[in-house]
Structures are given as structure tokens and as C-alpha cells.
Amino acid sequence: MITLSITAHHMDFEQFYNQLHSLTQEAKMDLVDAIKIFTAKKGRSLLRKGAVCQNIYFVKNGLCKTFFFKEDKEFIMRFFIEGSIFTVLDSFLTQSPSKFAINVLEPTTYICLSYTQLHLLCKKHHCMETFYRELVSGASINMMKRITELLEDNASERYFNFVKEYPELLQRISLGDLSNYLGITQVSLSRIRAVK
């Protein structure tokens, strides 16, 4: 139930992987050959609950979310904007059915690196193994931060932290999605937003 999520605002994929870990020229060429680029319309599902997550995704432009339902209530774990790399980590690592789904919230162009291709790259290039380890480490830290904020912060703190961290997202997501991310009702969200 972990979503890998690292965001490097408005970076392209090459800038992103160079910042994370330097790759040899040969590894870069093989990585570029291994990735696929797709576009998706708003509302499209990139991963359904119960399917095995086969890809790591990188958002070139657009917006996605990971979420799950419990007793007909939606819980959003993360939003992914331009420069975000993400997957459903436990499903991806173990190749087991995902408890999460991934949906597209606005027209999105994204890069995919498949589980199979990633492991072939790691076998061939030591620097890719290091890159992958850095990716998983960063994702684990981000997930711990998200869990801590859900358990320790009150609703107001979660809202104001979100506003501070993702100000541009407020114009791009619905109030329903925002309240589902914060784990509160829309009525509670309206009350919090009314307090200046």
C-alpha cells in the first residue's frame, strides 16, 4: 500500500534522473530506448484496483492521483503533477494485485518504464541499480511523511501544509478531491477555508 512518489517541480525526465543519480552514457541510451511515452484523457484509469502495477510513471505534463475506496468513501494518497515519478510500490515490487488505483485528472502526457525493462537495465548497468535504490529510498521517506501527517496533524494543519507545499494544485483539483486527500468532509474543508 505504498505509492512511490518523488516530485521535482517542472523537470523533464532527463533532468530528473540526472539529479537523482548520474548514469553512464550507455545506461542513459538504454533507458531512453526502454521508456514509452503516452497521452491520456481526463478520467482515464492508468491502474485499476486489483491489477498488478507493471510500470513506474513520470508525468511530463498533466495531473494524476492514487486512491482507494473503503466502504464507498474515497481516500486519495497523492496527487502527481509535472516532474513527479510514481508507482504503487508494493504492487510493483512484489508484482501482486494493487489495493490502489491511479486516475488521470486532466489531459496528461506521461512516461512509462516497465518492471521488466527496469530489471533488465539494473542487470546490465550498476548505475541503474543505484538509481532504482535511490528512487525507492526517496519514495519510502515521502510515504512516511504522508503517514505521519495523517496520524499527527489535525485537519487545519493538513490543509495549510498542503496549501504551502502545493499552491498551484488548488486551482487544478476539485474540492471533493482535496477533502478526500485531507481525510475530511467538504463541509469541514469549507469551514477551514473560511478561517483566514
Disulfide bonds with the S-S distance in Angstrom:
none
